Amino acid sequence: LAKQDCCFFGDIHEELPIAKATVSQHLKELKESGLIQGEIETPKVKYCINRENWKIASMLFSKFFGQCICKKESCCE
């Protein structure tokens, strides 16, 4: 999903070796956390990364694990 602009649920499910219900639950959690966005295009649901929130989460996780992913030396301090 991160490598594409958007992706339909069926395409995401085809890539993962888990049940549809499990994929749906994970997508629901990612959507509720603000990391992805879902849009209904009847009869399908399209998901996209929320790039702004994804960047914030990446920075927080890299700081949490002590790995600065920024080009600047002072960004993770």
FIPA-165913 format. One record per atom (N, C-alpha, C, O, CB): residue number from 1; atom name; x negated, y negated, z. Coordinates in steps of 0.1 Angstrom, whole numbers, plus 2048, in hexadecimal, padded with zeros to 3 digits. Glycine has a CB too. Layout:
% residues N
<atom kollo="NUM" vomi="CA" east="X" north="Y" up="Z"/>
...
//
This chain:
% residues 77
<atom kollo="1" vomi="N" east="7F8" north="80C" up="800"/>
<atom kollo="1" vomi="CA" east="800" north="800" up="800"/>
<atom kollo="1" vomi="C" east="7F7" north="7F3" up="800"/>
<atom kollo="1" vomi="O" east="7FB" north="7EA" up="7FA"/>
<atom kollo="1" vomi="CB" east="809" north="800" up="80C"/>
<atom kollo="2" vomi="N" east="7EC" north="7F4" up="807"/>
<atom kollo="2" vomi="CA" east="7E3" north="7E8" up="808"/>
<atom kollo="2" vomi="C" east="7DD" north="7E5" up="7FB"/>
<atom kollo="2" vomi="O" east="7D8" north="7DA" up="7F8"/>
<atom kollo="2" vomi="CB" east="7D9" north="7EA" up="813"/>
<atom kollo="3" vomi="N" east="7DC" north="7EF" up="7F2"/>
<atom kollo="3" vomi="CA" east="7D5" north="7ED" up="7E5"/>
<atom kollo="3" vomi="C" east="7DE" north="7E8" up="7DA"/>
<atom kollo="3" vomi="O" east="7DA" north="7E5" up="7CF"/>
<atom kollo="3" vomi="CB" east="7CF" north="7FA" up="7E1"/>
<atom kollo="4" vomi="N" east="7EB" north="7E7" up="7DD"/>
<atom kollo="4" vomi="CA" east="7F5" north="7E3" up="7D3"/>
<atom kollo="4" vomi="C" east="7FD" north="7D7" up="7D9"/>
<atom kollo="4" vomi="O" east="7FD" north="7D4" up="7E5"/>
<atom kollo="4" vomi="CB" east="7FF" north="7EE" up="7D0"/>
<atom kollo="5" vomi="N" east="804" north="7D0" up="7D0"/>
<atom kollo="5" vomi="CA" east="80C" north="7C5" up="7D4"/>
<atom kollo="5" vomi="C" east="818" north="7CA" up="7DC"/>
<atom kollo="5" vomi="O" east="81B" north="7C5" up="7E7"/>
<atom kollo="5" vomi="CB" east="811" north="7BD" up="7C8"/>
<atom kollo="6" vomi="N" east="81F" north="7D4" up="7D6"/>
<atom kollo="6" vomi="CA" east="82A" north="7DA" up="7DD"/>
<atom kollo="6" vomi="C" east="82B" north="7E9" up="7D8"/>
<atom kollo="6" vomi="O" east="825" north="7ED" up="7CF"/>
<atom kollo="6" vomi="CB" east="837" north="7D3" up="7D9"/>
<atom kollo="7" vomi="N" east="833" north="7F0" up="7E0"/>
<atom kollo="7" vomi="CA" east="835" north="7FF" up="7DD"/>
<atom kollo="7" vomi="C" east="843" north="803" up="7E2"/>
<atom kollo="7" vomi="O" east="848" north="7FF" up="7EC"/>
<atom kollo="7" vomi="CB" east="82A" north="807" up="7E3"/>
<atom kollo="8" vomi="N" east="849" north="80C" up="7DA"/>
<atom kollo="8" vomi="CA" east="856" north="811" up="7DE"/>
<atom kollo="8" vomi="C" east="854" north="81D" up="7E8"/>
<atom kollo="8" vomi="O" east="84A" north="824" up="7E8"/>
<atom kollo="8" vomi="CB" east="85E" north="816" up="7D2"/>
<atom kollo="9" vomi="N" east="85E" north="81F" up="7F0"/>
<atom kollo="9" vomi="CA" east="85E" north="829" up="7FA"/>
<atom kollo="9" vomi="C" east="85A" north="837" up="7F4"/>
<atom kollo="9" vomi="O" east="852" north="83E" up="7FA"/>
<atom kollo="9" vomi="CB" east="86B" north="82A" up="802"/>
<atom kollo="10" vomi="N" east="861" north="83A" up="7E9"/>
<atom kollo="10" vomi="CA" east="85E" north="847" up="7E3"/>
<atom kollo="10" vomi="C" east="850" north="849" up="7DF"/>
<atom kollo="10" vomi="O" east="84A" north="854" up="7E0"/>
<atom kollo="10" vomi="CB" east="867" north="849" up="7D7"/>
<atom kollo="11" vomi="N" east="84A" north="83F" up="7DA"/>
<atom kollo="11" vomi="CA" east="83C" north="840" up="7D6"/>
<atom kollo="11" vomi="C" east="833" north="841" up="7E2"/>
<atom kollo="11" vomi="O" east="829" north="849" up="7E2"/>
<atom kollo="11" vomi="CB" east="837" north="833" up="7CE"/>
<atom kollo="12" vomi="N" east="836" north="83A" up="7ED"/>
<atom kollo="12" vomi="CA" east="82E" north="83C" up="7FA"/>
<atom kollo="12" vomi="C" east="830" north="84A" up="7FF"/>
<atom kollo="12" vomi="O" east="826" north="850" up="803"/>
<atom kollo="12" vomi="CB" east="833" north="831" up="804"/>
<atom kollo="13" vomi="N" east="83C" north="84F" up="7FF"/>
<atom kollo="13" vomi="CA" east="83E" north="85D" up="804"/>
<atom kollo="13" vomi="C" east="837" north="867" up="7FC"/>
<atom kollo="13" vomi="O" east="832" north="871" up="802"/>
<atom kollo="13" vomi="CB" east="84D" north="860" up="804"/>
<atom kollo="14" vomi="N" east="836" north="865" up="7EF"/>
<atom kollo="14" vomi="CA" east="82F" north="86F" up="7E6"/>
<atom kollo="14" vomi="C" east="820" north="870" up="7EA"/>
<atom kollo="14" vomi="O" east="81A" north="87A" up="7E7"/>
<atom kollo="14" vomi="CB" east="831" north="86B" up="7D8"/>
<atom kollo="15" vomi="N" east="81A" north="865" up="7EF"/>
<atom kollo="15" vomi="CA" east="80C" north="865" up="7F2"/>
<atom kollo="15" vomi="C" east="809" north="86B" up="800"/>
<atom kollo="15" vomi="O" east="7FD" north="86E" up="802"/>
<atom kollo="15" vomi="CB" east="807" north="856" up="7F2"/>
<atom kollo="16" vomi="N" east="812" north="86C" up="808"/>
<atom kollo="16" vomi="CA" east="810" north="871" up="816"/>
<atom kollo="16" vomi="C" east="815" north="87F" up="818"/>
<atom kollo="16" vomi="O" east="821" north="882" up="813"/>
<atom kollo="16" vomi="CB" east="816" north="867" up="820"/>
<atom kollo="17" vomi="N" east="80E" north="888" up="81E"/>
<atom kollo="17" vomi="CA" east="812" north="896" up="820"/>
<atom kollo="17" vomi="C" east="81B" north="897" up="82D"/>
<atom kollo="17" vomi="O" east="819" north="8A0" up="835"/>
<atom kollo="17" vomi="CB" east="806" north="89F" up="821"/>
<atom kollo="18" vomi="N" east="825" north="88E" up="82F"/>
<atom kollo="18" vomi="CA" east="82D" north="88F" up="83A"/>
<atom kollo="18" vomi="C" east="83C" north="88D" up="836"/>
<atom kollo="18" vomi="O" east="83E" north="889" up="82B"/>
<atom kollo="18" vomi="CB" east="829" north="884" up="845"/>
<atom kollo="19" vomi="N" east="845" north="890" up="83F"/>
<atom kollo="19" vomi="CA" east="853" north="88F" up="83C"/>
<atom kollo="19" vomi="C" east="858" north="881" up="839"/>
<atom kollo="19" vomi="O" east="852" north="877" up="83E"/>
<atom kollo="19" vomi="CB" east="85B" north="895" up="847"/>
<atom kollo="20" vomi="N" east="862" north="880" up="831"/>
<atom kollo="20" vomi="CA" east="868" north="873" up="82E"/>
<atom kollo="20" vomi="C" east="86C" north="86B" up="83A"/>
<atom kollo="20" vomi="O" east="86A" north="85F" up="83B"/>
<atom kollo="20" vomi="CB" east="874" north="874" up="824"/>
<atom kollo="21" vomi="N" east="872" north="872" up="844"/>
<atom kollo="21" vomi="CA" east="876" north="86C" up="850"/>
<atom kollo="21" vomi="C" east="86A" north="866" up="858"/>
<atom kollo="21" vomi="O" east="86B" north="85B" up="85E"/>
<atom kollo="21" vomi="CB" east="87E" north="876" up="859"/>
<atom kollo="22" vomi="N" east="85F" north="86D" up="857"/>
<atom kollo="22" vomi="CA" east="853" north="868" up="85E"/>
<atom kollo="22" vomi="C" east="84D" north="85C" up="857"/>
<atom kollo="22" vomi="O" east="849" north="852" up="85E"/>
<atom kollo="22" vomi="CB" east="848" north="873" up="85F"/>
<atom kollo="23" vomi="N" east="84D" north="85C" up="84A"/>
<atom kollo="23" vomi="CA" east="848" north="851" up="842"/>
<atom kollo="23" vomi="C" east="852" north="845" up="845"/>
<atom kollo="23" vomi="O" east="84D" north="83A" up="847"/>
<atom kollo="23" vomi="CB" east="848" north="854" up="833"/>
<atom kollo="24" vomi="N" east="85E" north="847" up="845"/>
<atom kollo="24" vomi="CA" east="868" north="83C" up="848"/>
<atom kollo="24" vomi="C" east="866" north="836" up="855"/>
<atom kollo="24" vomi="O" east="867" north="82A" up="857"/>
<atom kollo="24" vomi="CB" east="876" north="842" up="847"/>
<atom kollo="25" vomi="N" east="864" north="83F" up="85F"/>
<atom kollo="25" vomi="CA" east="861" north="83A" up="86D"/>
<atom kollo="25" vomi="C" east="855" north="831" up="86E"/>
<atom kollo="25" vomi="O" east="854" north="827" up="874"/>
<atom kollo="25" vomi="CB" east="861" north="845" up="877"/>
<atom kollo="26" vomi="N" east="84A" north="836" up="867"/>
<atom kollo="26" vomi="CA" east="83E" north="82E" up="867"/>
<atom kollo="26" vomi="C" east="83F" north="821" up="860"/>
<atom kollo="26" vomi="O" east="83A" north="816" up="865"/>
<atom kollo="26" vomi="CB" east="832" north="836" up="861"/>
<atom kollo="27" vomi="N" east="846" north="821" up="855"/>
<atom kollo="27" vomi="CA" east="849" north="814" up="84E"/>
<atom kollo="27" vomi="C" east="851" north="80B" up="856"/>
<atom kollo="27" vomi="O" east="84F" north="7FF" up="856"/>
<atom kollo="27" vomi="CB" east="850" north="817" up="840"/>
<atom kollo="28" vomi="N" east="85B" north="810" up="85E"/>
<atom kollo="28" vomi="CA" east="863" north="808" up="866"/>
<atom kollo="28" vomi="C" east="85B" north="801" up="871"/>
<atom kollo="28" vomi="O" east="85D" north="7F5" up="874"/>
<atom kollo="28" vomi="CB" east="86E" north="811" up="86D"/>
<atom kollo="29" vomi="N" east="852" north="809" up="877"/>
<atom kollo="29" vomi="CA" east="849" north="803" up="882"/>
<atom kollo="29" vomi="C" east="840" north="7F8" up="87C"/>
<atom kollo="29" vomi="O" east="83E" north="7EE" up="882"/>
<atom kollo="29" vomi="CB" east="841" north="80E" up="888"/>
<atom kollo="30" vomi="N" east="83A" north="7FB" up="870"/>
<atom kollo="30" vomi="CA" east="832" north="7F1" up="86A"/>
<atom kollo="30" vomi="C" east="839" north="7E4" up="866"/>
<atom kollo="30" vomi="O" east="834" north="7D9" up="867"/>
<atom kollo="30" vomi="CB" east="82B" north="7F7" up="85D"/>
<atom kollo="31" vomi="N" east="846" north="7E6" up="862"/>
<atom kollo="31" vomi="CA" east="84E" north="7DB" up="85E"/>
<atom kollo="31" vomi="C" east="852" north="7D3" up="86B"/>
<atom kollo="31" vomi="O" east="851" north="7C6" up="86B"/>
<atom kollo="31" vomi="CB" east="85B" north="7DF" up="857"/>
<atom kollo="32" vomi="N" east="856" north="7DA" up="876"/>
<atom kollo="32" vomi="CA" east="859" north="7D3" up="882"/>
<atom kollo="32" vomi="C" east="84D" north="7CC" up="888"/>
<atom kollo="32" vomi="O" east="84F" north="7C1" up="88F"/>
<atom kollo="32" vomi="CB" east="85F" north="7DD" up="88C"/>
<atom kollo="33" vomi="N" east="841" north="7D1" up="886"/>
<atom kollo="33" vomi="CA" east="835" north="7CA" up="88B"/>
<atom kollo="33" vomi="C" east="831" north="7BE" up="882"/>
<atom kollo="33" vomi="O" east="828" north="7B6" up="886"/>
<atom kollo="33" vomi="CB" east="82A" north="7D4" up="88C"/>
<atom kollo="34" vomi="N" east="837" north="7BD" up="876"/>
<atom kollo="34" vomi="CA" east="834" north="7B2" up="86E"/>
<atom kollo="34" vomi="C" east="829" north="7B4" up="864"/>
<atom kollo="34" vomi="O" east="824" north="7AB" up="85D"/>
<atom kollo="34" vomi="CB" east="831" north="7A6" up="876"/>
<atom kollo="35" vomi="N" east="824" north="7C1" up="864"/>
<atom kollo="35" vomi="CA" east="818" north="7C4" up="85B"/>
<atom kollo="35" vomi="C" east="81D" north="7C6" up="84D"/>
<atom kollo="35" vomi="O" east="815" north="7C4" up="843"/>
<atom kollo="35" vomi="CB" east="811" north="7CF" up="860"/>
<atom kollo="36" vomi="N" east="829" north="7CA" up="84B"/>
<atom kollo="36" vomi="CA" east="82F" north="7CC" up="83D"/>
<atom kollo="36" vomi="C" east="83C" north="7C6" up="83C"/>
<atom kollo="36" vomi="O" east="842" north="7C2" up="847"/>
<atom kollo="36" vomi="CB" east="82F" north="7DB" up="839"/>
<atom kollo="37" vomi="N" east="841" north="7C4" up="830"/>
<atom kollo="37" vomi="CA" east="84E" north="7BF" up="82E"/>
<atom kollo="37" vomi="C" east="856" north="7C9" up="825"/>
<atom kollo="37" vomi="O" east="850" north="7CF" up="81C"/>
<atom kollo="37" vomi="CB" east="84E" north="7B1" up="827"/>
<atom kollo="38" vomi="N" east="863" north="7CA" up="827"/>
<atom kollo="38" vomi="CA" east="86B" north="7D3" up="81F"/>
<atom kollo="38" vomi="C" east="876" north="7CB" up="818"/>
<atom kollo="38" vomi="O" east="87B" north="7C2" up="81E"/>
<atom kollo="38" vomi="CB" east="871" north="7DE" up="828"/>
<atom kollo="39" vomi="N" east="878" north="7CF" up="80C"/>
<atom kollo="39" vomi="CA" east="883" north="7C9" up="804"/>
<atom kollo="39" vomi="C" east="88B" north="7D3" up="7FD"/>
<atom kollo="39" vomi="O" east="885" north="7DC" up="7F6"/>
<atom kollo="39" vomi="CB" east="87C" north="7BE" up="7FA"/>
<atom kollo="40" vomi="N" east="898" north="7D2" up="7FE"/>
<atom kollo="40" vomi="CA" east="8A0" north="7DC" up="7F7"/>
<atom kollo="40" vomi="C" east="8A3" north="7D8" up="7E9"/>
<atom kollo="40" vomi="O" east="8A7" north="7CD" up="7E6"/>
<atom kollo="40" vomi="CB" east="8AE" north="7DD" up="7FF"/>
<atom kollo="41" vomi="N" east="8A0" north="7E1" up="7E0"/>
<atom kollo="41" vomi="CA" east="8A3" north="7DF" up="7D2"/>
<atom kollo="41" vomi="C" east="8AB" north="7EB" up="7CE"/>
<atom kollo="41" vomi="O" east="8A6" north="7F5" up="7C9"/>
<atom kollo="41" vomi="CB" east="896" north="7DE" up="7C8"/>
<atom kollo="42" vomi="N" east="8B8" north="7EB" up="7D1"/>
<atom kollo="42" vomi="CA" east="8C1" north="7F6" up="7CF"/>
<atom kollo="42" vomi="C" east="8BE" north="7FE" up="7C3"/>
<atom kollo="42" vomi="O" east="8BC" north="7F9" up="7B8"/>
<atom kollo="42" vomi="CB" east="8CF" north="7F1" up="7CF"/>
<atom kollo="43" vomi="N" east="8BC" north="80B" up="7C5"/>
<atom kollo="43" vomi="CA" east="8BE" north="813" up="7D1"/>
<atom kollo="43" vomi="C" east="8B1" north="816" up="7D8"/>
<atom kollo="43" vomi="O" east="8B0" north="81F" up="7E0"/>
<atom kollo="43" vomi="CB" east="8C4" north="821" up="7CD"/>
<atom kollo="44" vomi="N" east="8A7" north="80E" up="7D5"/>
<atom kollo="44" vomi="CA" east="899" north="811" up="7DB"/>
<atom kollo="44" vomi="C" east="896" north="806" up="7E5"/>
<atom kollo="44" vomi="O" east="89C" north="7FB" up="7E5"/>
<atom kollo="44" vomi="CB" east="88F" north="812" up="7D0"/>
<atom kollo="45" vomi="N" east="88B" north="809" up="7ED"/>
<atom kollo="45" vomi="CA" east="886" north="7FF" up="7F7"/>
<atom kollo="45" vomi="C" east="877" north="7FD" up="7F3"/>
<atom kollo="45" vomi="O" east="870" north="807" up="7F1"/>
<atom kollo="45" vomi="CB" east="887" north="804" up="806"/>
<atom kollo="46" vomi="N" east="873" north="7F1" up="7F1"/>
<atom kollo="46" vomi="CA" east="866" north="7ED" up="7ED"/>
<atom kollo="46" vomi="C" east="85F" north="7E7" up="7FA"/>
<atom kollo="46" vomi="O" east="864" north="7DF" up="801"/>
<atom kollo="46" vomi="CB" east="866" north="7E3" up="7E1"/>
<atom kollo="47" vomi="N" east="852" north="7EB" up="7FC"/>
<atom kollo="47" vomi="CA" east="84B" north="7E7" up="807"/>
<atom kollo="47" vomi="C" east="83E" north="7DF" up="802"/>
<atom kollo="47" vomi="O" east="838" north="7E3" up="7F8"/>
<atom kollo="47" vomi="CB" east="847" north="7F2" up="811"/>
<atom kollo="48" vomi="N" east="83B" north="7D5" up="809"/>
<atom kollo="48" vomi="CA" east="82F" north="7CD" up="806"/>
<atom kollo="48" vomi="C" east="827" north="7CA" up="813"/>
<atom kollo="48" vomi="O" east="82E" north="7C8" up="81E"/>
<atom kollo="48" vomi="CB" east="833" north="7C0" up="7FF"/>
<atom kollo="49" vomi="N" east="81A" north="7C8" up="812"/>
<atom kollo="49" vomi="CA" east="812" north="7C4" up="81E"/>
<atom kollo="49" vomi="C" east="815" north="7B5" up="820"/>
<atom kollo="49" vomi="O" east="816" north="7AD" up="817"/>
<atom kollo="49" vomi="CB" east="803" north="7C7" up="81B"/>
<atom kollo="50" vomi="N" east="817" north="7B2" up="82D"/>
<atom kollo="50" vomi="CA" east="817" north="7A4" up="831"/>
<atom kollo="50" vomi="C" east="808" north="79F" up="833"/>
<atom kollo="50" vomi="O" east="803" north="7A1" up="83D"/>
<atom kollo="50" vomi="CB" east="820" north="7A1" up="83E"/>
<atom kollo="51" vomi="N" east="803" north="79A" up="828"/>
<atom kollo="51" vomi="CA" east="7F4" north="797" up="828"/>
<atom kollo="51" vomi="C" east="7EF" north="78E" up="833"/>
<atom kollo="51" vomi="O" east="7E5" north="791" up="839"/>
<atom kollo="51" vomi="CB" east="7F1" north="791" up="81B"/>
<atom kollo="52" vomi="N" east="7F7" north="784" up="837"/>
<atom kollo="52" vomi="CA" east="7F3" north="77B" up="842"/>
<atom kollo="52" vomi="C" east="7F2" north="783" up="84F"/>
<atom kollo="52" vomi="O" east="7E8" north="782" up="856"/>
<atom kollo="52" vomi="CB" east="7FD" north="770" up="843"/>
<atom kollo="53" vomi="N" east="7FD" north="78B" up="852"/>
<atom kollo="53" vomi="CA" east="7FD" north="792" up="85F"/>
<atom kollo="53" vomi="C" east="7F2" north="79E" up="85E"/>
<atom kollo="53" vomi="O" east="7ED" north="7A1" up="869"/>
<atom kollo="53" vomi="CB" east="80B" north="798" up="861"/>
<atom kollo="54" vomi="N" east="7F0" north="7A3" up="853"/>
<atom kollo="54" vomi="CA" east="7E6" north="7AE" up="851"/>
<atom kollo="54" vomi="C" east="7D8" north="7A9" up="854"/>
<atom kollo="54" vomi="O" east="7D0" north="7B0" up="85B"/>
<atom kollo="54" vomi="CB" east="7E7" north="7B4" up="843"/>
<atom kollo="55" vomi="N" east="7D6" north="79D" up="84F"/>
<atom kollo="55" vomi="CA" east="7C9" north="796" up="852"/>
<atom kollo="55" vomi="C" east="7C7" north="794" up="861"/>
<atom kollo="55" vomi="O" east="7BC" north="797" up="866"/>
<atom kollo="55" vomi="CB" east="7C7" north="789" up="84A"/>
<atom kollo="56" vomi="N" east="7D1" north="78F" up="867"/>
<atom kollo="56" vomi="CA" east="7D0" north="78C" up="876"/>
<atom kollo="56" vomi="C" east="7CE" north="79A" up="87D"/>
<atom kollo="56" vomi="O" east="7C6" north="79A" up="886"/>
<atom kollo="56" vomi="CB" east="7DD" north="786" up="87B"/>
<atom kollo="57" vomi="N" east="7D5" north="7A4" up="87A"/>
<atom kollo="57" vomi="CA" east="7D4" north="7B1" up="880"/>
<atom kollo="57" vomi="C" east="7C6" north="7B7" up="87E"/>
<atom kollo="57" vomi="O" east="7C0" north="7BC" up="887"/>
<atom kollo="57" vomi="CB" east="7DF" north="7BB" up="87B"/>
<atom kollo="58" vomi="N" east="7C1" north="7B5" up="872"/>
<atom kollo="58" vomi="CA" east="7B3" north="7BA" up="86F"/>
<atom kollo="58" vomi="C" east="7A9" north="7B3" up="878"/>
<atom kollo="58" vomi="O" east="7A0" north="7B9" up="87D"/>
<atom kollo="58" vomi="CB" east="7B0" north="7B8" up="860"/>
<atom kollo="59" vomi="N" east="7AA" north="7A6" up="879"/>
<atom kollo="59" vomi="CA" east="7A1" north="79E" up="882"/>
<atom kollo="59" vomi="C" east="7A2" north="7A3" up="890"/>
<atom kollo="59" vomi="O" east="798" north="7A4" up="897"/>
<atom kollo="59" vomi="CB" east="7A4" north="78F" up="880"/>
<atom kollo="60" vomi="N" east="7AE" north="7A5" up="895"/>
<atom kollo="60" vomi="CA" east="7B0" north="7A9" up="8A3"/>
<atom kollo="60" vomi="C" east="7AA" north="7B7" up="8A6"/>
<atom kollo="60" vomi="O" east="7A4" north="7B9" up="8B0"/>
<atom kollo="60" vomi="CB" east="7BF" north="7A9" up="8A7"/>
<atom kollo="61" vomi="N" east="7AD" north="7C0" up="89C"/>
<atom kollo="61" vomi="CA" east="7A7" north="7CD" up="89E"/>
<atom kollo="61" vomi="C" east="798" north="7CE" up="89D"/>
<atom kollo="61" vomi="O" east="791" north="7D5" up="8A4"/>
<atom kollo="61" vomi="CB" east="7AD" north="7D7" up="894"/>
<atom kollo="62" vomi="N" east="793" north="7C6" up="894"/>
<atom kollo="62" vomi="CA" east="784" north="7C5" up="893"/>
<atom kollo="62" vomi="C" east="77E" north="7BF" up="89F"/>
<atom kollo="62" vomi="O" east="773" north="7C4" up="8A4"/>
<atom kollo="62" vomi="CB" east="780" north="7BD" up="886"/>
<atom kollo="63" vomi="N" east="784" north="7B5" up="8A5"/>
<atom kollo="63" vomi="CA" east="77F" north="7AF" up="8B1"/>
<atom kollo="63" vomi="C" east="781" north="7BA" up="8BD"/>
<atom kollo="63" vomi="O" east="778" north="7BB" up="8C5"/>
<atom kollo="63" vomi="CB" east="787" north="7A2" up="8B5"/>
<atom kollo="64" vomi="N" east="78C" north="7C1" up="8BD"/>
<atom kollo="64" vomi="CA" east="78E" north="7CB" up="8C7"/>
<atom kollo="64" vomi="C" east="784" north="7D6" up="8C7"/>
<atom kollo="64" vomi="O" east="77F" north="7DA" up="8D2"/>
<atom kollo="64" vomi="CB" east="79C" north="7D1" up="8C6"/>
<atom kollo="65" vomi="N" east="780" north="7DA" up="8BB"/>
<atom kollo="65" vomi="CA" east="776" north="7E4" up="8BA"/>
<atom kollo="65" vomi="C" east="768" north="7DF" up="8B9"/>
<atom kollo="65" vomi="O" east="75E" north="7E6" up="8B7"/>
<atom kollo="65" vomi="CB" east="779" north="7ED" up="8AE"/>
<atom kollo="66" vomi="N" east="766" north="7D1" up="8BA"/>
<atom kollo="66" vomi="CA" east="759" north="7CB" up="8BB"/>
<atom kollo="66" vomi="C" east="752" north="7CA" up="8AD"/>
<atom kollo="66" vomi="O" east="746" north="7CA" up="8AD"/>
<atom kollo="66" vomi="CB" east="750" north="7D3" up="8C4"/>
<atom kollo="67" vomi="N" east="75A" north="7CA" up="8A3"/>
<atom kollo="67" vomi="CA" east="754" north="7C9" up="895"/>
<atom kollo="67" vomi="C" east="75A" north="7BD" up="88E"/>
<atom kollo="67" vomi="O" east="765" north="7BD" up="88A"/>
<atom kollo="67" vomi="CB" east="757" north="7D6" up="88D"/>
<atom kollo="68" vomi="N" east="752" north="7B3" up="88D"/>
<atom kollo="68" vomi="CA" east="756" north="7A7" up="885"/>
<atom kollo="68" vomi="C" east="756" north="7AA" up="877"/>
<atom kollo="68" vomi="O" east="74C" north="7AE" up="871"/>
<atom kollo="68" vomi="CB" east="74D" north="79B" up="889"/>
<atom kollo="69" vomi="N" east="762" north="7A7" up="870"/>
<atom kollo="69" vomi="CA" east="763" north="7A9" up="862"/>
<atom kollo="69" vomi="C" east="762" north="79C" up="85A"/>
<atom kollo="69" vomi="O" east="763" north="79C" up="84E"/>
<atom kollo="69" vomi="CB" east="76F" north="7B0" up="85E"/>
<atom kollo="70" vomi="N" east="75F" north="792" up="861"/>
<atom kollo="70" vomi="CA" east="75F" north="784" up="85B"/>
<atom kollo="70" vomi="C" east="751" north="782" up="855"/>
<atom kollo="70" vomi="O" east="747" north="788" up="859"/>
<atom kollo="70" vomi="CB" east="762" north="779" up="865"/>
<atom kollo="71" vomi="N" east="750" north="779" up="84C"/>
<atom kollo="71" vomi="CA" east="743" north="774" up="846"/>
<atom kollo="71" vomi="C" east="73C" north="76B" up="850"/>
<atom kollo="71" vomi="O" east="730" north="76A" up="850"/>
<atom kollo="71" vomi="CB" east="745" north="76E" up="838"/>
<atom kollo="72" vomi="N" east="744" north="763" up="858"/>
<atom kollo="72" vomi="CA" east="73E" north="75A" up="861"/>
<atom kollo="72" vomi="C" east="73A" north="760" up="86E"/>
<atom kollo="72" vomi="O" east="741" north="76A" up="873"/>
<atom kollo="72" vomi="CB" east="749" north="74E" up="864"/>
<atom kollo="73" vomi="N" east="730" north="75C" up="874"/>
<atom kollo="73" vomi="CA" east="72B" north="762" up="881"/>
<atom kollo="73" vomi="C" east="734" north="75F" up="88D"/>
<atom kollo="73" vomi="O" east="735" north="767" up="896"/>
<atom kollo="73" vomi="CB" east="71D" north="75D" up="884"/>
<atom kollo="74" vomi="N" east="73B" north="753" up="88D"/>
<atom kollo="74" vomi="CA" east="742" north="74F" up="898"/>
<atom kollo="74" vomi="C" east="751" north="752" up="898"/>
<atom kollo="74" vomi="O" east="759" north="74F" up="8A1"/>
<atom kollo="74" vomi="CB" east="741" north="740" up="89A"/>
<atom kollo="75" vomi="N" east="756" north="759" up="88D"/>
<atom kollo="75" vomi="CA" east="764" north="75B" up="88C"/>
<atom kollo="75" vomi="C" east="76A" north="765" up="896"/>
<atom kollo="75" vomi="O" east="776" north="763" up="899"/>
<atom kollo="75" vomi="CB" east="767" north="760" up="87E"/>
<atom kollo="76" vomi="N" east="763" north="76E" up="89B"/>
<atom kollo="76" vomi="CA" east="768" north="778" up="8A4"/>
<atom kollo="76" vomi="C" east="765" north="775" up="8B3"/>
<atom kollo="76" vomi="O" east="766" north="77E" up="8BB"/>
<atom kollo="76" vomi="CB" east="763" north="786" up="8A0"/>
<atom kollo="77" vomi="N" east="760" north="76A" up="8B5"/>
<atom kollo="77" vomi="CA" east="75D" north="767" up="8C3"/>
<atom kollo="77" vomi="C" east="768" north="761" up="8CB"/>
<atom kollo="77" vomi="O" east="767" north="75E" up="8D7"/>
<atom kollo="77" vomi="CB" east="751" north="75D" up="8C4"/>
//
